[in-house]
Amino acid sequence: MVNRIVTGAHYGLRDWLAQRVTAVIMALYTVIMIVVFARRAPLTFESWKALLAQGWMRVATLLFAVSLAWHAWVGMRDILMDYVKATGLRLFMEICVLVLIAAYVAWTIQILWR
Amino acid sequence: MSSAVNKKARPKYLSLPALLFEIRLPLPGWISILHRISGLLLFFPLAAWLLYLLDASLASEQGFERVRSHYLQLPVVKLALLVFVWAYAHHFCAGIRFLFLDIDKGLDLKTARLTSALVLVVSLAVTAAAAVKIW
């Protein structure tokens, strides 16, 4: 029996679950990509561009990127909570992580829908 | 000051030589810390670097050729690619191991050690295969 100090609700269950669901989504995407690339002839610019122009590919890649964003946020926040004890510095670094994640997602969308 | 006197001093044995040579992390512990390190590397800087490669190779025919026949041929870039392959493979394998631990599979010591070794070996083998392929 764990005697918890009451600090609020949830105890991180949502993040715990999100970490695992996003992990499974990314793992599936990874396996699909390995199959797609293993079955393809050596890439040319045209075939590379055509591959990423397909609708399902764009949707799957965006789903991957969003999963990565959420997954990376939980992971990076855990790392910062463990090693950065000064509250102000940790808050600053968490904001940096969030800004970087937002930039990654925006960049991915820009690349996919050029 | 009084509280420091009243509190029973906890024994600490974390000198640098002790950390380096005496306290040895068990194999599952290595998988765990490497999962963390590989995750950090994948988030930054590897994700940014891959987005850059994706962007450059899709921007134009010249960009694609430059990436493929010049940039990706540089030894230092090949090395960075291998770091990415290792980090991805390790994070992937160790992550799947953790998912199984979550559903109470492989919790006994023998299996936990075996799957740890498996994670380490598989991700290094994948990295070695990638090294052979790009050189």
gemmi code that builds the backbone of each chain (N, CA, C; Angstrom):
import gemmi

chains = {
    "A": [
        ("MET", (0.857, -1.207, 0.000), (0.000, 0.000, 0.000), (0.885, 1.246, 0.000)),
        ("VAL", (0.640, 2.092, -0.931), (1.414, 3.326, -1.029), (0.637, 4.455, -0.375)),
        ("ASN", (1.249, 5.131, 0.566), (0.609, 6.298, 1.172), (0.962, 7.537, 0.369)),
        ("ARG", (0.033, 7.934, -0.481), (0.338, 9.072, -1.333), (0.024, 10.380, -0.633)),
        ("ILE", (0.844, 11.369, -0.924), (0.530, 12.713, -0.455), (-0.423, 13.295, -1.487)),
        ("VAL", (-1.510, 13.899, -1.000), (-2.493, 14.433, -1.947), (-1.933, 15.686, -2.616)),
        ("THR", (-1.762, 15.622, -3.921), (-1.242, 16.780, -4.649), (-2.193, 17.186, -5.755)),
        ("GLY", (-3.239, 16.415, -5.984), (-4.142, 16.713, -7.091), (-4.656, 15.418, -7.650)),
        ("ALA", (-5.262, 15.495, -8.824), (-5.872, 14.307, -9.402), (-4.917, 13.611, -10.364)),
        ("HIS", (-5.358, 12.504, -10.892), (-4.765, 11.791, -12.039), (-3.479, 11.019, -11.781)),
        ("TYR", (-2.547, 11.566, -11.043), (-1.263, 10.913, -10.797), (-0.569, 10.471, -12.083)),
        ("GLY", (-0.811, 11.226, -13.139), (-0.053, 10.974, -14.358), (-0.508, 9.800, -15.194)),
        ("LEU", (-1.708, 9.246, -14.910), (-2.158, 8.089, -15.684), (-2.336, 8.434, -17.157)),
        ("ARG", (-2.871, 9.628, -17.436), (-3.117, 9.996, -18.822), (-1.798, 10.048, -19.605)),
        ("ASP", (-0.774, 10.652, -19.013), (0.522, 10.732, -19.696), (1.142, 9.359, -19.873)),
        ("TRP", (0.993, 8.542, -18.836), (1.525, 7.174, -18.884), (0.903, 6.429, -20.056)),
        ("LEU", (-0.426, 6.557, -20.178), (-1.143, 5.859, -21.245), (-0.778, 6.457, -22.612)),
        ("ALA", (-0.731, 7.783, -22.683), (-0.409, 8.449, -23.951), (0.964, 8.011, -24.438)),
        ("GLN", (1.909, 7.888, -23.507), (3.261, 7.471, -23.866), (3.234, 6.114, -24.563)),
        ("ARG", (2.384, 5.225, -24.066), (2.327, 3.869, -24.620), (1.537, 3.803, -25.923)),
        ("VAL", (0.418, 4.523, -25.990), (-0.384, 4.511, -27.220), (0.412, 5.130, -28.374)),
        ("THR", (1.066, 6.272, -28.110), (1.853, 6.899, -29.170), (3.028, 6.005, -29.574)),
        ("ALA", (3.587, 5.285, -28.612), (4.698, 4.374, -28.915), (4.241, 3.291, -29.892)),
        ("VAL", (3.049, 2.730, -29.646), (2.542, 1.671, -30.523), (2.280, 2.223, -31.925)),
        ("ILE", (1.696, 3.430, -32.009), (1.442, 4.045, -33.320), (2.754, 4.212, -34.090)),
        ("MET", (3.781, 4.718, -33.415), (5.067, 4.954, -34.084), (5.745, 3.646, -34.466)),
        ("ALA", (5.587, 2.615, -33.606), (6.185, 1.313, -33.923), (5.542, 0.732, -35.178)),
        ("LEU", (4.203, 0.849, -35.285), (3.505, 0.344, -36.476), (3.961, 1.097, -37.725)),
        ("TYR", (4.047, 2.421, -37.615), (4.506, 3.236, -38.743), (5.912, 2.798, -39.174)),
        ("THR", (6.766, 2.545, -38.193), (8.139, 2.131, -38.482), (8.164, 0.822, -39.272)),
        ("VAL", (7.365, -0.147, -38.815), (7.324, -1.443, -39.498), (6.800, -1.271, -40.929)),
        ("ILE", (5.734, -0.475, -41.084), (5.167, -0.240, -42.423), (6.214, 0.410, -43.331)),
        ("MET", (6.945, 1.393, -42.813), (7.966, 2.083, -43.614), (9.082, 1.129, -44.035)),
        ("ILE", (9.492, 0.243, -43.110), (10.544, -0.718, -43.462), (10.069, -1.614, -44.610)),
        ("VAL", (8.807, -2.054, -44.541), (8.250, -2.887, -45.611), (8.189, -2.106, -46.919)),
        ("VAL", (7.686, -0.860, -46.846), (7.567, -0.027, -48.063), (8.932, 0.143, -48.722)),
        ("PHE", (9.970, 0.453, -47.913), (11.288, 0.708, -48.491), (11.977, -0.571, -48.955)),
        ("ALA", (11.702, -1.675, -48.243), (12.334, -2.943, -48.645), (11.811, -3.405, -50.002)),
        ("ARG", (10.560, -3.043, -50.315), (9.963, -3.525, -51.564), (10.208, -2.581, -52.738)),
        ("ARG", (10.876, -1.468, -52.494), (11.051, -0.477, -53.522), (12.403, -0.588, -54.238)),
        ("ALA", (12.405, -0.200, -55.492), (13.655, -0.088, -56.240), (14.425, 1.100, -55.659)),
        ("PRO", (15.735, 1.213, -55.967), (16.505, 2.358, -55.475), (15.784, 3.673, -55.760)),
        ("LEU", (15.810, 4.551, -54.799), (15.045, 5.782, -54.897), (15.593, 6.728, -55.958)),
        ("THR", (14.674, 7.335, -56.696), (15.029, 8.486, -57.509), (14.238, 9.657, -56.948)),
        ("PHE", (14.547, 10.865, -57.409), (13.828, 12.028, -56.909), (12.333, 11.890, -57.179)),
        ("GLU", (11.999, 11.428, -58.405), (10.591, 11.312, -58.792), (9.834, 10.318, -57.910)),
        ("SER", (10.440, 9.129, -57.702), (9.736, 8.105, -56.918), (9.644, 8.507, -55.443)),
        ("TRP", (10.669, 9.194, -54.967), (10.699, 9.685, -53.580), (9.581, 10.702, -53.368)),
        ("LYS", (9.469, 11.615, -54.345), (8.445, 12.642, -54.245), (7.045, 12.030, -54.375)),
        ("ALA", (6.922, 11.062, -55.311), (5.623, 10.418, -55.539), (5.184, 9.650, -54.289)),
        ("LEU", (6.156, 9.033, -53.617), (5.846, 8.267, -52.405), (5.209, 9.161, -51.342)),
        ("LEU", (5.815, 10.335, -51.142), (5.318, 11.226, -50.088), (4.125, 12.066, -50.536)),
        ("ALA", (3.769, 11.953, -51.841), (2.623, 12.720, -52.323), (1.324, 11.952, -52.133)),
        ("GLN", (1.445, 10.645, -51.848), (0.233, 9.842, -51.673), (-0.518, 10.272, -50.420)),
        ("GLY", (-1.859, 10.251, -50.546), (-2.687, 10.703, -49.426), (-2.447, 9.924, -48.146)),
        ("TRP", (-2.447, 8.607, -48.232), (-2.319, 7.780, -47.020), (-0.972, 7.995, -46.352)),
        ("MET", (0.046, 8.231, -47.211), (1.395, 8.435, -46.694), (1.482, 9.736, -45.905)),
        ("ARG", (0.838, 10.777, -46.443), (0.837, 12.056, -45.731), (0.108, 11.941, -44.397)),
        ("VAL", (-1.042, 11.279, -44.426), (-1.824, 11.141, -43.186), (-1.043, 10.313, -42.163)),
        ("ALA", (-0.460, 9.192, -42.623), (0.287, 8.326, -41.702), (1.489, 9.061, -41.127)),
        ("THR", (2.184, 9.819, -41.973), (3.371, 10.538, -41.507), (2.999, 11.642, -40.525)),
        ("LEU", (1.873, 12.320, -40.799), (1.431, 13.356, -39.862), (1.021, 12.731, -38.526)),
        ("LEU", (0.349, 11.575, -38.606), (-0.036, 10.857, -37.388), (1.211, 10.482, -36.591)),
        ("PHE", (2.238, 10.038, -37.314), (3.518, 9.709, -36.678), (4.098, 10.952, -35.997)),
        ("ALA", (4.080, 12.080, -36.723), (4.684, 13.305, -36.189), (3.956, 13.782, -34.932)),
        ("VAL", (2.629, 13.686, -34.946), (1.851, 14.128, -33.786), (2.099, 13.181, -32.603)),
        ("SER", (2.176, 11.869, -32.899), (2.497, 10.902, -31.849), (3.862, 11.196, -31.254)),
        ("LEU", (4.815, 11.481, -32.147), (6.169, 11.793, -31.697), (6.173, 13.033, -30.809)),
        ("ALA", (5.386, 14.032, -31.202), (5.328, 15.277, -30.435), (4.856, 15.004, -29.004)),
        ("TRP", (3.784, 14.247, -28.891), (3.226, 13.948, -27.560), (4.190, 13.067, -26.753)),
        ("HIS", (4.709, 12.040, -27.412), (5.638, 11.090, -26.797), (6.897, 11.811, -26.304)),
        ("ALA", (7.440, 12.674, -27.145), (8.671, 13.391, -26.804), (8.415, 14.364, -25.651)),
        ("TRP", (7.235, 14.971, -25.626), (6.918, 15.887, -24.533), (6.922, 15.150, -23.192)),
        ("VAL", (6.240, 14.006, -23.132), (6.193, 13.246, -21.878), (7.610, 12.812, -21.482)),
        ("GLY", (8.365, 12.294, -22.451), (9.718, 11.813, -22.165), (10.653, 12.917, -21.714)),
        ("MET", (10.630, 14.034, -22.442), (11.536, 15.135, -22.097), (11.161, 15.742, -20.749)),
        ("ARG", (9.852, 15.835, -20.485), (9.417, 16.384, -19.206), (9.870, 15.470, -18.055)),
        ("ASP", (9.791, 14.156, -18.274), (10.267, 13.211, -17.250), (11.757, 13.396, -16.985)),
        ("ILE", (12.529, 13.546, -18.058), (13.974, 13.738, -17.910), (14.254, 15.030, -17.138)),
        ("LEU", (13.566, 16.106, -17.518), (13.799, 17.391, -16.844), (13.374, 17.323, -15.378)),
        ("MET", (12.263, 16.633, -15.093), (11.815, 16.507, -13.700), (12.838, 15.748, -12.863)),
        ("ASP", (13.529, 14.786, -13.503), (14.496, 13.974, -12.761), (15.817, 14.695, -12.500)),
        ("TYR", (16.260, 15.498, -13.463), (17.622, 16.010, -13.351), (17.723, 17.507, -13.100)),
        ("VAL", (16.706, 18.276, -13.440), (16.803, 19.726, -13.246), (15.951, 20.109, -12.047)),
        ("LYS", (16.625, 20.402, -10.940), (15.898, 20.618, -9.690), (15.442, 22.064, -9.502)),
        ("ALA", (16.158, 23.006, -10.106), (15.785, 24.412, -9.946), (14.519, 24.690, -10.761)),
        ("THR", (13.453, 25.133, -10.076), (12.140, 25.256, -10.724), (12.165, 26.203, -11.915)),
        ("GLY", (12.801, 27.364, -11.734), (12.827, 28.358, -12.799), (13.510, 27.851, -14.048)),
        ("LEU", (14.659, 27.221, -13.829), (15.422, 26.682, -14.968), (14.634, 25.572, -15.656)),
        ("ARG", (13.980, 24.725, -14.835), (13.223, 23.623, -15.424), (12.061, 24.156, -16.254)),
        ("LEU", (11.372, 25.148, -15.741), (10.265, 25.748, -16.483), (10.761, 26.309, -17.809)),
        ("PHE", (11.897, 27.010, -17.758), (12.473, 27.582, -18.973), (12.781, 26.478, -19.989)),
        ("MET", (13.391, 25.380, -19.507), (13.760, 24.294, -20.421), (12.530, 23.580, -20.970)),
        ("GLU", (11.497, 23.457, -20.134), (10.253, 22.839, -20.614), (9.623, 23.680, -21.714)),
        ("ILE", (9.689, 24.992, -21.555), (9.145, 25.870, -22.587), (9.946, 25.706, -23.886)),
        ("CYS", (11.277, 25.615, -23.749), (12.125, 25.402, -24.931), (11.731, 24.114, -25.653)),
        ("VAL", (11.493, 23.055, -24.875), (11.100, 21.771, -25.456), (9.779, 21.920, -26.212)),
        ("LEU", (8.816, 22.596, -25.590), (7.504, 22.766, -26.227), (7.603, 23.570, -27.517)),
        ("VAL", (8.422, 24.621, -27.491), (8.590, 25.445, -28.693), (9.237, 24.610, -29.805)),
        ("LEU", (10.244, 23.817, -29.434), (10.924, 22.969, -30.415), (9.947, 21.940, -31.008)),
        ("ILE", (9.122, 21.339, -30.148), (8.138, 20.363, -30.621), (7.172, 21.027, -31.609)),
        ("ALA", (6.690, 22.208, -31.263), (5.766, 22.922, -32.151), (6.435, 23.214, -33.489)),
        ("ALA", (7.727, 23.597, -33.442), (8.463, 23.885, -34.673), (8.615, 22.625, -35.525)),
        ("TYR", (8.911, 21.504, -34.886), (9.029, 20.229, -35.611), (7.731, 19.900, -36.348)),
        ("VAL", (6.608, 20.019, -35.641), (5.315, 19.670, -36.247), (5.021, 20.610, -37.421)),
        ("ALA", (5.267, 21.900, -37.212), (5.011, 22.873, -38.283), (5.886, 22.572, -39.497)),
        ("TRP", (7.143, 22.246, -39.244), (8.090, 21.941, -40.324), (7.626, 20.689, -41.085)),
        ("THR", (7.183, 19.669, -40.330), (6.702, 18.445, -40.965), (5.523, 18.719, -41.894)),
        ("ILE", (4.575, 19.545, -41.416), (3.403, 19.876, -42.239), (3.845, 20.609, -43.497)),
        ("GLN", (4.789, 21.526, -43.317), (5.287, 22.291, -44.462), (5.938, 21.383, -45.499)),
        ("ILE", (6.703, 20.395, -45.032), (7.376, 19.472, -45.950), (6.357, 18.576, -46.659)),
        ("LEU", (5.375, 18.093, -45.906), (4.412, 17.146, -46.481), (3.474, 17.801, -47.484)),
        ("TRP", (3.081, 19.037, -47.208), (2.121, 19.714, -48.102), (2.780, 20.874, -48.835)),
        ("ARG", (3.902, 20.601, -49.435), (4.583, 21.656, -50.161), (3.876, 21.950, -51.480)),
    ],
    "B": [
        ("MET", (20.529, 24.281, 11.978), (21.703, 23.538, 12.442), (21.290, 22.392, 13.346)),
        ("SER", (20.320, 22.726, 14.270), (19.898, 21.693, 15.216), (19.263, 20.515, 14.484)),
        ("SER", (18.511, 20.843, 13.407), (17.860, 19.753, 12.676), (18.895, 18.840, 12.021)),
        ("ALA", (19.994, 19.465, 11.618), (21.049, 18.661, 10.991), (21.682, 17.715, 11.999)),
        ("VAL", (21.762, 18.204, 13.254), (22.339, 17.351, 14.301), (21.372, 16.234, 14.673)),
        ("ASN", (20.080, 16.637, 14.783), (19.080, 15.656, 15.190), (18.869, 14.561, 14.149)),
        ("LYS", (18.916, 14.988, 12.867), (18.698, 13.999, 11.822), (19.846, 13.003, 11.799)),
        ("LYS", (19.472, 11.785, 11.699), (20.499, 10.762, 11.618), (21.170, 10.878, 10.243)),
        ("ALA", (22.477, 10.980, 10.270), (23.182, 11.128, 9.005), (23.040, 9.849, 8.182)),
        ("ARG", (22.628, 10.024, 6.943), (22.501, 8.834, 6.100), (23.855, 8.473, 5.512)),
        ("PRO", (24.158, 7.208, 5.479), (25.437, 6.837, 4.874), (25.400, 7.092, 3.371)),
        ("LYS", (26.419, 7.745, 2.889), (26.503, 7.998, 1.452), (27.801, 7.423, 0.945)),
        ("TYR", (27.709, 6.763, -0.170), (28.920, 6.175, -0.717), (28.896, 6.382, -2.217)),
        ("LEU", (29.000, 7.652, -2.596), (28.871, 7.951, -4.014), (30.058, 8.759, -4.519)),
        ("SER", (31.261, 8.358, -4.111), (32.430, 9.028, -4.651), (32.573, 8.658, -6.119)),
        ("LEU", (33.293, 9.457, -6.859), (33.425, 9.206, -8.297), (34.041, 7.839, -8.597)),
        ("PRO", (35.129, 7.451, -7.907), (35.667, 6.109, -8.172), (34.640, 5.014, -7.885)),
        ("ALA", (33.826, 5.223, -6.822), (32.805, 4.222, -6.503), (31.794, 4.122, -7.639)),
        ("LEU", (31.370, 5.308, -8.137), (30.394, 5.307, -9.225), (30.961, 4.652, -10.479)),
        ("LEU", (32.258, 4.897, -10.713), (32.856, 4.403, -11.955), (33.224, 2.929, -11.894)),
        ("PHE", (33.736, 2.495, -10.717), (34.328, 1.152, -10.699), (33.648, 0.154, -9.759)),
        ("GLU", (32.904, 0.649, -8.771), (32.398, -0.284, -7.773), (30.904, -0.558, -7.877)),
        ("ILE", (30.122, 0.536, -8.082), (28.681, 0.318, -8.186), (28.369, -0.071, -9.623)),
        ("ARG", (27.951, -1.283, -9.823), (27.705, -1.723, -11.201), (26.217, -1.867, -11.457)),
        ("LEU", (25.799, -1.194, -12.526), (24.402, -1.228, -12.926), (24.089, -2.595, -13.515)),
        ("PRO", (23.010, -3.251, -13.091), (22.653, -4.520, -13.729), (22.189, -4.281, -15.172)),
        ("LEU", (22.224, -5.319, -15.975), (21.919, -5.196, -17.406), (20.578, -4.502, -17.695)),
        ("PRO", (19.487, -4.877, -17.017), (18.224, -4.164, -17.279), (18.339, -2.673, -16.972)),
        ("GLY", (19.212, -2.311, -16.012), (19.445, -0.910, -15.700), (20.103, -0.185, -16.861)),
        ("TRP", (21.032, -0.866, -17.526), (21.677, -0.291, -18.709), (20.673, -0.061, -19.836)),
        ("ILE", (19.780, -1.035, -20.017), (18.751, -0.880, -21.057), (17.903, 0.342, -20.772)),
        ("SER", (17.588, 0.529, -19.489), (16.739, 1.647, -19.092), (17.420, 2.995, -19.338)),
        ("ILE", (18.674, 3.122, -18.885), (19.342, 4.424, -19.040), (19.663, 4.688, -20.514)),
        ("LEU", (19.975, 3.624, -21.277), (20.232, 3.811, -22.705), (18.941, 4.171, -23.452)),
        ("HIS", (17.802, 3.676, -22.946), (16.506, 4.052, -23.523), (16.311, 5.559, -23.377)),
        ("ARG", (16.679, 6.059, -22.206), (16.546, 7.482, -21.925), (17.511, 8.308, -22.793)),
        ("ILE", (18.770, 7.856, -22.848), (19.771, 8.595, -23.628), (19.414, 8.579, -25.121)),
        ("SER", (19.003, 7.405, -25.629), (18.658, 7.337, -27.048), (17.428, 8.196, -27.351)),
        ("GLY", (16.472, 8.230, -26.412), (15.287, 9.064, -26.608), (15.652, 10.536, -26.687)),
        ("LEU", (16.531, 10.955, -25.786), (16.986, 12.346, -25.789), (17.680, 12.682, -27.112)),
        ("LEU", (18.567, 11.795, -27.568), (19.298, 12.032, -28.815), (18.343, 12.098, -30.004)),
        ("LEU", (17.330, 11.227, -30.007), (16.383, 11.217, -31.115), (15.588, 12.517, -31.160)),
        ("PHE", (15.229, 13.017, -29.985), (14.455, 14.268, -29.949), (15.317, 15.449, -30.378)),
        ("PHE", (16.510, 15.505, -29.835), (17.446, 16.564, -30.212), (18.859, 16.041, -30.104)),
        ("PRO", (19.631, 16.143, -31.176), (19.389, 16.868, -32.421), (18.887, 16.014, -33.592)),
        ("LEU", (18.743, 14.697, -33.419), (18.519, 13.851, -34.602), (17.223, 14.174, -35.357)),
        ("ALA", (16.136, 14.453, -34.638), (14.867, 14.744, -35.320), (15.004, 15.981, -36.213)),
        ("ALA", (15.682, 16.998, -35.701), (15.865, 18.227, -36.477), (16.701, 17.952, -37.730)),
        ("TRP", (17.732, 17.130, -37.545), (18.623, 16.802, -38.654), (17.871, 16.021, -39.738)),
        ("LEU", (17.041, 15.053, -39.328), (16.284, 14.259, -40.298), (15.250, 15.109, -41.031)),
        ("LEU", (14.625, 16.035, -40.310), (13.680, 16.931, -40.972), (14.395, 17.768, -42.023)),
        ("TYR", (15.615, 18.188, -41.684), (16.418, 18.950, -42.646), (16.704, 18.110, -43.892)),
        ("LEU", (17.087, 16.843, -43.685), (17.371, 15.949, -44.818), (16.118, 15.721, -45.664)),
        ("LEU", (15.001, 15.503, -44.988), (13.729, 15.280, -45.687), (13.376, 16.511, -46.516)),
        ("ASP", (13.512, 17.667, -45.898), (13.197, 18.930, -46.563), (14.076, 19.127, -47.795)),
        ("ALA", (15.399, 18.965, -47.601), (16.343, 19.209, -48.697), (16.127, 18.221, -49.843)),
        ("SER", (15.860, 16.957, -49.505), (15.755, 15.940, -50.552), (14.430, 16.034, -51.308)),
        ("LEU", (13.433, 16.683, -50.729), (12.146, 16.801, -51.408), (11.961, 18.152, -52.079)),
        ("ALA", (12.861, 19.097, -51.791), (12.677, 20.457, -52.295), (12.861, 20.525, -53.807)),
        ("SER", (13.900, 19.854, -54.323), (14.157, 19.916, -55.761), (15.026, 18.739, -56.162)),
        ("GLU", (15.095, 18.531, -57.479), (15.921, 17.451, -58.014), (17.390, 17.657, -57.614)),
        ("GLN", (17.858, 18.916, -57.691), (19.239, 19.220, -57.313), (19.468, 18.932, -55.832)),
        ("GLY", (18.472, 19.310, -55.041), (18.570, 19.077, -53.596), (18.677, 17.592, -53.299)),
        ("PHE", (17.866, 16.793, -53.972), (17.873, 15.340, -53.790), (19.234, 14.765, -54.157)),
        ("GLU", (19.764, 15.196, -55.315), (21.070, 14.693, -55.766), (22.188, 15.112, -54.825)),
        ("ARG", (22.093, 16.359, -54.339), (23.129, 16.858, -53.440), (23.152, 16.035, -52.151)),
        ("VAL", (21.968, 15.757, -51.621), (21.885, 14.964, -50.402), (22.416, 13.564, -50.646)),
        ("ARG", (21.971, 12.953, -51.774), (22.284, 11.549, -52.001), (23.737, 11.323, -52.394)),
        ("SER", (24.222, 12.073, -53.373), (25.550, 11.744, -53.894), (26.675, 12.581, -53.283)),
        ("HIS", (26.326, 13.617, -52.530), (27.411, 14.351, -51.867), (27.311, 14.243, -50.345)),
        ("TYR", (26.233, 14.813, -49.800), (26.122, 14.935, -48.342), (26.176, 13.579, -47.642)),
        ("LEU", (25.377, 12.616, -48.117), (25.325, 11.309, -47.446), (26.575, 10.464, -47.671)),
        ("GLN", (27.504, 10.952, -48.505), (28.745, 10.213, -48.718), (29.852, 10.651, -47.753)),
        ("LEU", (29.640, 11.785, -47.085), (30.656, 12.267, -46.145), (30.759, 11.315, -44.955)),
        ("PRO", (32.001, 10.937, -44.590), (32.167, 9.980, -43.477), (31.482, 10.424, -42.188)),
        ("VAL", (31.585, 11.714, -41.867), (31.005, 12.189, -40.607), (29.476, 12.090, -40.639)),
        ("VAL", (28.915, 12.283, -41.824), (27.458, 12.165, -41.970), (27.027, 10.706, -41.851)),
        ("LYS", (27.835, 9.810, -42.428), (27.545, 8.382, -42.303), (27.577, 7.947, -40.843)),
        ("LEU", (28.548, 8.502, -40.114), (28.667, 8.189, -38.689), (27.426, 8.670, -37.924)),
        ("ALA", (26.984, 9.881, -38.252), (25.790, 10.433, -37.612), (24.569, 9.569, -37.934)),
        ("LEU", (24.521, 9.073, -39.167), (23.424, 8.201, -39.585), (23.408, 6.923, -38.747)),
        ("LEU", (24.620, 6.407, -38.465), (24.713, 5.196, -37.645), (24.267, 5.461, -36.206)),
        ("VAL", (24.605, 6.634, -35.697), (24.137, 7.006, -34.355), (22.600, 7.004, -34.340)),
        ("PHE", (22.020, 7.567, -35.415), (20.566, 7.576, -35.512), (20.005, 6.150, -35.553)),
        ("VAL", (20.612, 5.302, -36.385), (20.123, 3.918, -36.517), (20.189, 3.199, -35.170)),
        ("TRP", (21.327, 3.370, -34.469), (21.438, 2.723, -33.164), (20.380, 3.247, -32.204)),
        ("ALA", (20.269, 4.585, -32.109), (19.332, 5.189, -31.156), (17.902, 4.743, -31.441)),
        ("TYR", (17.537, 4.728, -32.733), (16.177, 4.330, -33.102), (15.951, 2.856, -32.775)),
        ("ALA", (16.914, 2.007, -33.162), (16.769, 0.565, -32.946), (16.693, 0.255, -31.450)),
        ("HIS", (17.574, 0.898, -30.683), (17.569, 0.631, -29.242), (16.270, 1.103, -28.598)),
        ("HIS", (15.856, 2.327, -28.951), (14.644, 2.883, -28.353), (13.431, 2.028, -28.718)),
        ("PHE", (13.414, 1.551, -29.964), (12.337, 0.696, -30.468), (12.299, -0.631, -29.693)),
        ("CYS", (13.431, -1.325, -29.645), (13.484, -2.649, -28.993), (13.232, -2.540, -27.489)),
        ("ALA", (13.918, -1.589, -26.846), (13.740, -1.439, -25.403), (12.308, -1.012, -25.091)),
        ("GLY", (11.728, -0.183, -25.962), (10.349, 0.261, -25.770), (9.376, -0.907, -25.813)),
        ("ILE", (9.579, -1.807, -26.784), (8.716, -2.991, -26.877), (8.883, -3.861, -25.631)),
        ("ARG", (10.120, -3.959, -25.150), (10.371, -4.707, -23.905), (9.589, -4.088, -22.741)),
        ("PHE", (9.617, -2.751, -22.653), (8.892, -2.086, -21.561), (7.383, -2.293, -21.674)),
        ("LEU", (6.889, -2.326, -22.921), (5.446, -2.569, -23.097), (5.063, -3.951, -22.569)),
        ("PHE", (5.944, -4.922, -22.798), (5.678, -6.268, -22.271), (5.769, -6.284, -20.741)),
        ("LEU", (6.733, -5.546, -20.193), (6.833, -5.468, -18.729), (5.557, -4.864, -18.148)),
        ("ASP", (4.973, -3.887, -18.878), (3.735, -3.244, -18.417), (2.599, -4.237, -18.270)),
        ("ILE", (2.562, -5.241, -19.171), (1.492, -6.235, -19.048), (1.992, -7.479, -18.311)),
        ("ASP", (3.021, -7.247, -17.451), (3.524, -8.298, -16.555), (4.138, -9.488, -17.259)),
        ("LYS", (4.697, -9.259, -18.435), (5.393, -10.350, -19.128), (6.905, -10.153, -18.979)),
        ("GLY", (7.588, -11.185, -18.612), (9.043, -11.130, -18.521), (9.564, -10.425, -17.290)),
        ("LEU", (8.847, -10.538, -16.182), (9.259, -9.819, -14.970), (10.269, -10.594, -14.128)),
        ("ASP", (10.330, -11.905, -14.274), (11.263, -12.662, -13.431), (12.698, -12.398, -13.874)),
        ("LEU", (13.610, -12.548, -12.922), (14.989, -12.097, -13.123), (15.635, -12.696, -14.367)),
        ("LYS", (15.443, -13.987, -14.538), (16.108, -14.662, -15.643), (15.639, -14.115, -16.997)),
        ("THR", (14.314, -14.013, -17.149), (13.755, -13.506, -18.406), (14.125, -12.039, -18.612)),
        ("ALA", (14.071, -11.257, -17.513), (14.386, -9.829, -17.623), (15.822, -9.635, -18.114)),
        ("ARG", (16.742, -10.463, -17.617), (18.141, -10.362, -18.051), (18.290, -10.798, -19.501)),
        ("LEU", (17.580, -11.871, -19.840), (17.661, -12.404, -21.204), (17.142, -11.379, -22.219)),
        ("THR", (15.969, -10.793, -21.933), (15.402, -9.833, -22.882), (16.261, -8.568, -22.947)),
        ("SER", (16.902, -8.204, -21.832), (17.818, -7.053, -21.850), (18.976, -7.310, -22.803)),
        ("ALA", (19.556, -8.481, -22.684), (20.673, -8.830, -23.565), (20.210, -8.837, -25.015)),
        ("LEU", (18.984, -9.335, -25.227), (18.419, -9.404, -26.573), (18.280, -8.003, -27.189)),
        ("VAL", (17.765, -7.064, -26.373), (17.604, -5.686, -26.835), (18.952, -5.114, -27.265)),
        ("LEU", (19.949, -5.330, -26.405), (21.286, -4.805, -26.676), (21.860, -5.403, -27.962)),
        ("VAL", (21.756, -6.720, -28.083), (22.343, -7.430, -29.221), (21.623, -7.075, -30.525)),
        ("VAL", (20.290, -7.062, -30.492), (19.528, -6.782, -31.716), (19.821, -5.363, -32.220)),
        ("SER", (19.816, -4.377, -31.309), (20.023, -3.008, -31.778), (21.451, -2.809, -32.293)),
        ("LEU", (22.419, -3.478, -31.664), (23.795, -3.374, -32.168), (23.951, -4.102, -33.500)),
        ("ALA", (23.242, -5.234, -33.659), (23.306, -5.974, -34.920), (22.696, -5.153, -36.060)),
        ("VAL", (21.572, -4.487, -35.766), (20.940, -3.628, -36.776), (21.898, -2.509, -37.181)),
        ("THR", (22.576, -1.924, -36.176), (23.532, -0.848, -36.452), (24.693, -1.365, -37.305)),
        ("ALA", (25.176, -2.564, -36.964), (26.278, -3.151, -37.735), (25.847, -3.414, -39.178)),
        ("ALA", (24.623, -3.930, -39.359), (24.114, -4.186, -40.705), (24.012, -2.883, -41.499)),
        ("ALA", (23.567, -1.824, -40.838), (23.469, -0.521, -41.504), (24.858, -0.020, -41.885)),
        ("ALA", (25.838, -0.252, -41.017), (27.208, 0.185, -41.296), (27.744, -0.517, -42.537)),
        ("VAL", (27.501, -1.826, -42.625), (27.957, -2.588, -43.785), (27.295, -2.060, -45.050)),
        ("LYS", (26.002, -1.730, -44.935), (25.248, -1.303, -46.116), (25.712, 0.065, -46.632)),
        ("ILE", (26.015, 0.992, -45.724), (26.358, 2.338, -46.221), (27.847, 2.503, -46.513)),
        ("TRP", (28.677, 1.526, -46.124), (30.087, 1.652, -46.492), (30.481, 0.692, -47.604)),
    ],
}
model = gemmi.Model(1)
for chain_id, residues in chains.items():
    chain = gemmi.Chain(chain_id)
    for i, (resn, *xyz) in enumerate(residues, 1):
        res = gemmi.Residue()
        res.name, res.seqid = resn, gemmi.SeqId(i, " ")
        for name, pos in zip(("N", "CA", "C"), xyz):
            atom = gemmi.Atom()
            atom.name, atom.element = name, gemmi.Element(name[0])
            atom.pos, atom.b_iso = gemmi.Position(*pos), 0.0
            res.add_atom(atom)
        chain.add_residue(res)
    model.add_chain(chain)
structure = gemmi.Structure()
structure.add_model(model)
structure.setup_entities()
